[in-house]
């Protein structure tokens, strides 16, 4: 069993390196990390990450060669474009290495608990098909603007007849499942000019394609994200409380291992607190940690 984690990043180079170290310590099944560096980020940011990864993580961290612009004021988290980013990163890394599962993450999250491997071993996928109210609100707003009907008609052309909704980060899918989804998005929807990249778009399009094409996944699914956000979720809330961090750390939620939002500031108290928890669980990486089949 091997998996690839994909993280779009755009700021705070020290926090990006911290995120990589966090994954190494808490998710040893991860055989590679793919970083997408936003086209909105300065070239110096790209160069720093590229140089650090070549020095420290060669063969483990891969940087996507394309730089899509992902900053958009007014969007949730001020970000857009992640649908294309995740799909294109998947396609690119698939040409370099062989792996079994693809995992979507974002840059304001950190692991605080091990065990993700157990979920991957025992279930076919993890995705929050039980929808929080704010997902429905986003989809309703899009329906009022007529966009949802456009998607539905386009998706019906590729055999997707019922809608599904849910957040994407903190989910995993088998290679072939995600490949089917990425091919439809990149080769059909994007080429037809169907808008797929706003936050609400990805929360509708990813699960609609995947669960229409592979309805059997409903029989072997962890129906929640493995990322835990604040109970009183506010898209503009800066941090997750320490008590909720410890709840995840101590296993209160069986299939949650990651917390958000963790500010992308290496000196922020929340990040320091999580890193102090990491320090108690440091382990030496096995000699074959970075080994995975490459594609020549």
N, C-alpha and C positions, 0 to 999 in steps of 0.2 A: 504493500500500500504506500503510495507516494502522493503528495499533494503540492500544488502551487498556490501561493497567496499573492493576490494582486492589490496594490495600494496606490491610488493616485495621490501625489504630494505636490505642494506648491509653495511652502514656506518653512522656515526654521530648520536649517540643515542639521543642527545638533539633535533636534527632536526626531528627524528621520532616522538618523543612526541609532538613536535610543529605541525607536520602534523596531528596528531590525534585531537589535540585541534582545529585546523583549520577546520577540517571536522565537528566537533561537533557544531561549531558556524555557519557554512554556509550551512550545509546539514542536517537539522533536520530529514529528512525522512530516513536517514541512521540508521538502527537499529543495525548494527554490522560492524566492520572492521576486516578483516583478514590480518595478517601480515605474509609474508614469509621472514625468515631471512636466507640470503645466507650461504651456507656451506663454502664459502670463508671467512666469517667474523669470528673474534676471538670468543671463547666461552664466554669471558667476555662481549662482545657486546650482545650476546644472553641472558645471565643471567641478565644484566641490564634491557633490554627491558621486559623480562619476569617478573621480580620483580616489575617494575614500573606499568606494565599493570595489574598485580594482585592486586596491592594496589589501583590504581586509576580507573581502567576501567574494573573491573571484570564483566563479563556478557555483555560487549560491545566490547572489543578487544579480538580476538582469535589469538593465534600464531600457525601457521601450524607446526605439529610435525616433518615433514621431512625438511631437509635442503639441497636443491639442490645447486650445485655450479653454480653461475650465472655470474661470472666475466670472460671476455674473451677479451684480448687486440685486437684491430683492428676492433672489431664490433662497430656499432653505439652505442655510450654511453658506450662502453667497457662492454656490457652486452649480455648474451645469456641465453637460457633456459626458457624464460618467458612463452612460450606456455604450457609447462608441468606444470610450477608453477601455472599459473592461473587456469588450468583445475583441478589439484590435490587439490588446495585450495578450489575450488568450491565443489568438491566431499566431502572433509572433513567437511566443514561447513554445507553442506546439511544434514549430519548425526547428527548435533547438534541442529540446529534451523530451523524454517520454514521461508521462505522469498519469495518475488515475483520477484525481479529483482537482477541481478548480474552486478556489475560495475568494470571495469578494470582501474586501475591507476598505475602510477609509482612514484618513491620517490622524483623526482625533480620538483614537481608540488604543487601548493597551490591554494585553492579557494580564490577569491576576490569578489565574488558576489553570492547572493542567487538566487533561482529560478529553480534549477535542478528538483525539484518536479513537476513543471508544465510540463516540457518536458516529464517526465516519465508518468504523468497522461494522457497526450493528444496524445502521440505517442507510437507505439509498440516498437521502438528501436531508437537508435542514433548511426550512424556509417558513416564514411566519404567515401561513395561509389564514390564520385566525386574525382578522384585520383590526387594528386599533381605529378608533373613530376618526382620527385626523387623516387616515388614508382615504376613507370614504368621502370626507369633505373635499380633499384635493381632486378626486375623480369627479365629484359632482360639479365642482367649479369648472373643470375642463369640459364636462358635458354641456354646461351652459354656454360655453364658447363654441360648441360644435365640434371640438377636436376628437372627442371620444368616438363619435360616429365615423369619422374618417379612419381612425385606427381599426375600429371593428370591421369595416368593409375591407380594409387592406389585409387584416389578419385572417378574415374568412377566406381570402384567396389562397392562403397557404394552409388551410385546414384547421384554423383555430376559431371555434364557434362559441365558446363561452368565456367570459372574462374572469380573471383572477387578479388579486391585488396583494401587495406586501412589500416591505422594505427589502433592499437587496444586500446591504452589508451584513456580515455575520451569517451568510448562507454558504452551503457547499453543494456541488453537484458532480456527478460522474463526468468524466471527460466527454463521452459521446453525447450525453444530454446537453452539456453546455455548448459543444460544437454545433449541434443542430440549431440551437438558439442563436449563437453568434453568426452562423451562416445566413439565417433568415434576416437578421437585423442588418448586417453589413452588406449583403449581396442583393437583398430585395427591398426592404423597407427604406433604408438610407438612399438607395439608388432611385427609388420612386419619389424621393423628396418628402417622405412621411417623417414628421418631427418626432424624434425618439429620445432626445437628450435632456429635457428638463426633468427635475426630480420626480414629478408626478408621472411623466412618461415612463421612466424606467420602472416605477413601482407598479405599473400596469402591464407593460409590454413583456418584460422578462417572465413573470409567472404565467401570463396568459399563453405565451408560446410553449413554455416548458411543460405545463400541466395538461395542455391540449395534446401535445405530441407524445407525452409519456404519462397518461392518466394512472398507470400502475404505481407511480410514485406516491400517490395518496395512501397506498397500503403500507409504505415503509418510510414514513416521514417524521422528523422531529418538527412539529408545527409551530416553531418559534425561532427567532434569530438567536445565535449564541452571543450576541452583543447585548449587554444590559445598560439601558439608559436610566436616568432618574425616573422615579415613579410618577412624579408630577412633571411629565415631559413638557418642555417648552423649547421649541426650535432655537430660541435665542439664549437659552440658559447656558452659562459659561462652564459650569463644572458639575461633576457628580459628587454627592456627599460621601464622606468617608465611611459612614455606616453602611451605605449601599455597596461600596467597594468591598467591605469586609463580608457582607452577606454573600456576594458572589465568590469571594475568596474561600469562604468557609463551606461552600456547597449548598447554600439555601436553595438555589435554582439548579436543578439537576443537569441541564444542558446549556448553561451559560458560563462562559469562561473569560469574556472580554467586557470591559466597561467603557462608556463614553458619557459625556464629553470630557476628554482630557485636553486641556489647553496645549496648543503647540508652542510651548515655551519651556525650554529645558530647566528653567529656574522656578517654574510655578510650583506652589506648595503641593498641589494635587499630584503632579507628575513626580515630584520628589518623594511623596508618600508612597506611591505605587512602586517606585524604584527601590525604596527601602524594603518593601515586601519581597520584591524580586531577589534582593541580596540574601534573604534567608533561604532561598531555594536554588542557588547557583549549583549547577552540576557540570562536570566536564563533558564536552561533546565527544561522542564516540569517534574513532578514527575514520570511519566510513560515513560520517554524517552528511557530507556534501555529495556523496556518490549517487548518481542517477544515470540511467541510460541516455546518452546523447544521440542526436540524429546527425549523421555525417552528410 
